[in-house]
Protein backbone atom coordinates (compact mmCIF):
# COMPACT_ATOMS: atom_id res chain seq x y z
CA UNK A 1 0.00 0.00 0.00
CA UNK A 2 1.22 3.48 -0.91
CA UNK A 3 0.26 6.72 0.82
CA UNK A 4 -0.94 9.32 -1.67
CA UNK A 5 0.75 12.72 -1.22
CA UNK A 6 -1.29 15.09 0.93
CA UNK A 7 -2.22 18.58 -0.32
CA UNK A 8 -0.80 21.93 0.76
CA UNK A 9 -3.04 24.94 1.37
CA UNK A 10 -2.20 28.59 1.88
CA UNK A 11 -4.28 30.32 4.53
CA UNK A 12 -4.27 33.48 6.58
CA UNK A 13 -4.74 33.59 10.33
CA UNK A 14 -4.81 36.77 12.38
CA UNK A 15 -3.37 38.71 9.48
CA UNK A 16 -0.42 36.41 8.77
CA UNK A 17 -0.06 33.94 5.88
CA UNK A 18 0.73 30.28 6.52
CA UNK A 19 1.05 27.13 4.48
CA UNK A 20 -0.78 24.13 5.95
CA UNK A 21 0.37 20.64 4.99
CA UNK A 22 -2.89 18.68 5.10
CA UNK A 23 -1.80 15.28 6.38
CA UNK A 24 -5.31 15.06 7.83
CA UNK A 25 -6.32 14.37 4.22
CA UNK A 26 -3.69 11.71 3.62
CA UNK A 27 -5.06 8.73 1.66
CA UNK A 28 -5.97 5.92 2.26
CA UNK A 29 -5.35 6.45 6.01
CA UNK A 30 -5.60 10.05 7.20
CA UNK A 31 -3.36 11.61 9.81
CA UNK A 32 0.24 11.89 10.82
CA UNK A 33 0.17 8.50 12.56
CA UNK A 34 -0.23 6.88 9.15
CA UNK A 35 3.19 8.32 8.30
CA UNK A 36 4.64 6.74 11.42
CA UNK A 37 3.13 3.37 10.58
CA UNK A 38 4.28 3.45 6.95
CA UNK A 39 7.34 1.35 7.76
CA UNK A 40 5.19 -1.43 9.21
CA UNK A 41 3.59 -2.04 5.82
CA UNK A 42 6.89 -3.47 4.57
CA UNK A 43 6.84 -6.24 7.18
CA UNK A 44 6.02 -9.83 6.32
CA UNK A 45 2.42 -9.89 7.54
CA UNK A 46 2.13 -13.63 6.99
CA UNK A 47 4.25 -13.96 10.15
CA UNK A 48 2.17 -11.52 12.21
CA UNK A 49 -0.69 -13.00 14.18
CA UNK A 50 -1.93 -9.91 15.99
CA UNK A 51 -1.12 -6.29 16.75
CA UNK A 52 -0.69 -5.06 20.33
CA UNK A 53 -0.30 -1.52 21.65
CA UNK A 54 -1.36 0.74 24.53
CA UNK A 55 -2.14 4.37 25.33
CA UNK A 56 -4.96 6.82 25.95
CA UNK A 57 -8.64 6.41 25.18
CA UNK A 58 -8.68 9.00 22.38
CA UNK A 59 -5.23 8.30 20.97
CA UNK A 60 -4.68 9.07 17.29
CA UNK A 61 -2.18 6.19 17.18
CA UNK A 62 -4.87 3.83 18.48
CA UNK A 63 -7.19 4.68 15.60
CA UNK A 64 -4.41 4.49 13.01
CA UNK A 65 -3.39 1.05 14.30
CA UNK A 66 -7.01 -0.11 14.25
CA UNK A 67 -7.18 0.92 10.60
CA UNK A 68 -3.90 -0.81 9.79
CA UNK A 69 -4.88 -4.05 11.56
CA UNK A 70 -8.30 -4.01 9.89
CA UNK A 71 -6.67 -3.46 6.48
CA UNK A 72 -4.31 -6.40 7.10
CA UNK A 73 -7.03 -8.61 8.55
CA UNK A 74 -5.30 -9.03 11.92
CA UNK A 75 -6.76 -8.73 15.45
CA UNK A 76 -5.71 -5.64 17.37
CA UNK A 77 -5.44 -5.63 21.18
CA UNK A 78 -5.28 -2.17 22.73
CA UNK A 79 -4.49 -1.84 26.43
CA UNK A 80 -5.90 1.21 28.11
CA UNK A 81 -6.39 2.60 31.63
CA UNK A 82 -9.92 2.02 32.98
CA UNK A 83 -12.46 4.07 31.04
CA UNK A 84 -14.83 6.64 32.52
CA UNK A 85 -18.29 5.14 32.86
CA UNK A 86 -19.76 7.55 30.30
CA UNK A 87 -17.22 6.58 27.64
CA UNK A 88 -17.61 2.87 28.34
CA UNK A 89 -21.38 3.16 27.93
CA UNK A 90 -21.28 5.37 24.83
CA UNK A 91 -17.84 5.32 23.15
CA UNK A 92 -17.32 8.30 20.83
CA UNK A 93 -14.46 9.92 18.93
CA UNK A 94 -11.37 7.85 18.16
CA UNK A 95 -12.40 5.16 20.62
CA UNK A 96 -15.76 4.62 19.00
CA UNK A 97 -14.26 4.49 15.51
CA UNK A 98 -11.52 2.05 16.56
CA UNK A 99 -14.06 -0.27 18.20
CA UNK A 100 -16.14 -0.23 15.02
CA UNK A 101 -13.05 -1.49 13.19
CA UNK A 102 -12.89 -4.50 15.53
CA UNK A 103 -10.34 -3.35 18.09
CA UNK A 104 -10.17 -5.50 21.23
CA UNK A 105 -10.17 -3.15 24.22
CA UNK A 106 -8.34 -4.32 27.34
CA UNK A 107 -8.75 -2.07 30.38
CA UNK A 108 -5.74 -2.31 32.68
CA UNK A 109 -3.41 -0.16 34.71
CA UNK A 110 -0.44 -2.28 33.60
CA UNK A 111 0.37 -1.79 29.93
CA UNK A 112 1.91 -4.73 28.04
CA UNK A 113 5.62 -5.05 27.42
CA UNK A 114 7.21 -6.14 24.17
CA UNK A 115 9.13 -8.98 25.80
CA UNK A 116 5.97 -10.48 27.30
CA UNK A 117 4.16 -10.75 23.96
CA UNK A 118 4.02 -14.17 22.29
CA UNK A 119 5.82 -14.94 19.03
CA UNK A 120 4.03 -13.50 16.03
CA UNK A 121 2.88 -10.35 17.83
CA UNK A 122 3.56 -6.94 16.36
CA UNK A 123 4.08 -4.73 19.41
CA UNK A 124 3.80 -0.99 18.76
CA UNK A 125 4.88 1.37 21.57
CA UNK A 126 2.57 4.13 22.78
CA UNK A 127 2.10 6.87 20.21
CA UNK A 128 4.02 4.81 17.62
CA UNK A 129 7.24 6.30 18.99
CA UNK A 130 9.60 3.91 17.24
CA UNK A 131 12.54 3.89 14.87
CA UNK A 132 10.39 2.44 12.08
CA UNK A 133 8.49 5.75 12.00
CA UNK A 134 11.45 7.34 10.22
CA UNK A 135 10.54 5.58 6.95
CA UNK A 136 7.23 7.36 6.47
CA UNK A 137 8.49 10.65 7.84
CA UNK A 138 11.38 10.60 5.40
CA UNK A 139 8.79 10.38 2.61
CA UNK A 140 6.96 13.36 4.10
CA UNK A 141 10.23 15.32 4.25
CA UNK A 142 10.76 14.68 0.53
CA UNK A 143 7.31 16.13 -0.21
CA UNK A 144 8.03 19.20 1.91
CA UNK A 145 11.49 19.75 0.46
CA UNK A 146 10.08 19.55 -3.06
CA UNK A 147 7.32 22.03 -2.23
CA UNK A 148 9.73 24.54 -0.68
CA UNK A 149 12.05 24.27 -3.68
CA UNK A 150 9.32 24.54 -6.33
CA UNK A 151 7.62 27.47 -4.60
CA UNK A 152 10.93 29.17 -3.89
CA UNK A 153 9.95 29.73 -0.26
CA UNK A 154 11.86 32.40 1.65
CA UNK A 155 13.57 31.26 4.86
CA UNK A 156 11.02 28.47 5.39
CA UNK A 157 10.42 26.70 8.68
CA UNK A 158 8.14 23.80 9.54
CA UNK A 159 6.14 23.82 12.74
CA UNK A 160 4.51 20.75 14.30
CA UNK A 161 3.19 20.30 17.87
CA UNK A 162 4.67 17.33 19.73
CA UNK A 163 3.52 14.53 21.97
CA UNK A 164 6.34 12.00 21.82
CA UNK A 165 8.26 14.24 19.41
CA UNK A 166 8.71 11.43 16.88
CA UNK A 167 7.45 13.42 13.89
CA UNK A 168 9.48 16.52 14.73
CA UNK A 169 12.75 14.71 15.38
CA UNK A 170 12.72 12.61 12.20
CA UNK A 171 11.55 15.46 9.98
CA UNK A 172 14.37 17.57 11.42
CA UNK A 173 16.81 14.89 10.25
CA UNK A 174 15.57 14.90 6.65
CA UNK A 175 14.27 18.40 5.92
CA UNK A 176 16.45 20.99 4.20
CA UNK A 177 15.06 23.72 6.48
CA UNK A 178 14.47 24.04 10.25
CA UNK A 179 11.78 22.28 12.28
CA UNK A 180 10.23 23.94 15.33
CA UNK A 181 7.93 22.27 17.83
CA UNK A 182 6.25 22.80 21.18
CA UNK A 183 5.53 20.20 23.89
CA UNK A 184 1.89 19.25 24.36
CA UNK A 185 2.69 16.48 26.86
CA UNK A 186 5.09 17.35 29.67
CA UNK A 187 7.67 20.13 29.47
CA UNK A 188 10.74 20.85 27.34
CA UNK A 189 12.94 18.48 29.35
CA UNK A 190 10.42 15.68 28.87
CA UNK A 191 10.38 16.31 25.12
CA UNK A 192 14.18 16.35 24.92
CA UNK A 193 14.27 12.99 26.70
CA UNK A 194 11.81 11.63 24.15
CA UNK A 195 14.07 12.86 21.35
CA UNK A 196 17.07 11.14 22.94
CA UNK A 197 15.24 7.82 23.23
CA UNK A 198 14.59 7.86 19.48
CA UNK A 199 17.80 9.13 17.94
CA UNK A 200 20.97 11.16 18.39
CA UNK A 201 21.29 14.98 18.00
CA UNK A 202 20.78 17.42 16.39
CA UNK A 203 17.21 17.98 17.57
CA UNK A 204 14.43 20.39 16.56
CA UNK A 205 14.15 23.76 18.29
CA UNK A 206 11.51 23.82 21.04
CA UNK A 207 9.38 26.93 21.50
CA UNK A 208 6.35 27.76 23.60
CA UNK A 209 5.39 27.50 27.25
CA UNK A 210 8.03 26.65 29.82
CA UNK A 211 5.43 25.21 32.18
CA UNK A 212 4.67 21.51 32.19
CA UNK A 213 1.68 20.80 29.98
CA UNK A 214 -1.06 18.50 31.19
CA UNK A 215 -2.19 16.55 28.16
CA UNK A 216 -5.78 17.23 27.23
CA UNK A 217 -6.07 20.24 29.53
CA UNK A 218 -9.35 22.10 29.00
CA UNK A 219 -8.87 25.83 28.53
CA UNK A 220 -11.53 28.17 27.25
CA UNK A 221 -8.76 30.01 25.42
CA UNK A 222 -7.84 26.84 23.54
CA UNK A 223 -11.46 26.34 22.52
CA UNK A 224 -11.77 29.91 21.26
CA UNK A 225 -8.47 29.64 19.37
CA UNK A 226 -9.63 26.39 17.75
CA UNK A 227 -12.90 28.04 16.73
CA UNK A 228 -11.10 31.10 15.33
CA UNK A 229 -8.82 28.86 13.26
CA UNK A 230 -11.79 27.07 11.76
CA UNK A 231 -13.57 30.34 11.04
CA UNK A 232 -10.60 32.16 9.47
CA UNK A 233 -8.89 29.30 7.61
CA UNK A 234 -11.86 27.05 6.80
CA UNK A 235 -9.91 24.11 8.26
CA UNK A 236 -10.98 21.99 11.22
CA UNK A 237 -8.01 21.26 13.46
CA UNK A 238 -7.56 18.80 16.30
CA UNK A 239 -8.60 20.02 19.76
CA UNK A 240 -5.77 18.28 21.63
CA UNK A 241 -2.51 19.26 19.92
CA UNK A 242 -3.38 22.10 17.59
CA UNK A 243 -4.57 24.80 20.05
CA UNK A 244 -1.34 24.73 22.12
CA UNK A 245 0.57 24.39 18.85
CA UNK A 246 -1.01 27.44 17.24
CA UNK A 247 -0.74 29.43 20.47
CA UNK A 248 3.02 28.92 20.44
CA UNK A 249 3.29 29.54 16.72
CA UNK A 250 1.37 32.82 16.69
CA UNK A 251 3.78 34.18 19.30
CA UNK A 252 6.77 33.35 17.11
CA UNK A 253 8.64 36.20 15.43
CA UNK A 254 9.73 34.88 12.02
CA UNK A 255 9.98 36.94 8.85
CA UNK A 256 10.05 33.97 6.46
CA UNK A 257 7.53 31.41 5.23
CA UNK A 258 5.92 29.07 7.76
CA UNK A 259 4.52 25.61 7.05
CA UNK A 260 2.20 24.13 9.68
CA UNK A 261 1.91 20.34 9.64
CA UNK A 262 -1.73 19.36 10.19
CA UNK A 263 -1.42 15.91 11.76
CA UNK A 264 -5.13 15.06 11.70
CA UNK A 265 -6.97 13.82 14.77
CA UNK A 266 -10.28 15.60 14.15
CA UNK A 267 -12.11 12.32 14.80
CA UNK A 268 -11.39 12.89 18.49
CA UNK A 269 -13.01 16.32 18.54
CA UNK A 270 -16.43 14.89 19.37
CA UNK A 271 -15.19 13.58 22.72
CA UNK A 272 -13.22 16.78 23.41
CA UNK A 273 -16.26 18.97 22.72
CA UNK A 274 -18.31 16.78 25.06
CA UNK A 275 -15.71 17.42 27.79
CA UNK A 276 -15.78 21.15 27.08
CA UNK A 277 -19.57 21.19 27.36
CA UNK A 278 -19.42 19.46 30.73
CA UNK A 279 -16.73 21.85 31.95
CA UNK A 280 -17.88 25.23 30.59
CA UNK A 281 -21.51 24.61 29.67
CA UNK A 282 -23.46 24.24 26.45
CA UNK A 283 -23.81 28.00 26.02
CA UNK A 284 -20.06 28.68 25.85
CA UNK A 285 -19.36 25.91 23.34
CA UNK A 286 -22.43 26.56 21.18
CA UNK A 287 -21.74 30.31 21.07
CA UNK A 288 -18.61 29.60 19.05
CA UNK A 289 -20.67 28.40 16.13
CA UNK A 290 -20.50 25.25 13.96
Buried (B, 14 or more C-beta within 10 A) or exposed (E): EEBEBBEBBEBEBEEEEBBBBBBBBBEEBBBBBBBBBBBBBEEEBEEBEBBBBBBBBBBBBBBBBBBBBBBBEBEBBBBBBEBEEEBEEEBBBBBBBBBEBEBBBEEEEEBBEEEEBEEEBBBBBBBBBBEBBBBBBBBBBEBBBEBBEEEEBEEBBBBBBBBBBBBBBBBBBBBEBBBBBBBBBBBBEBBBEBBEEBBEEEBBBBBBBEEEBEEBEBBEEBBBBBBBBBEEBEBBBBBBBBBBBBBBBEEBEBEEBBBBBBBBBBBBBBBBBBBBBEEBEEEBBEEBEE
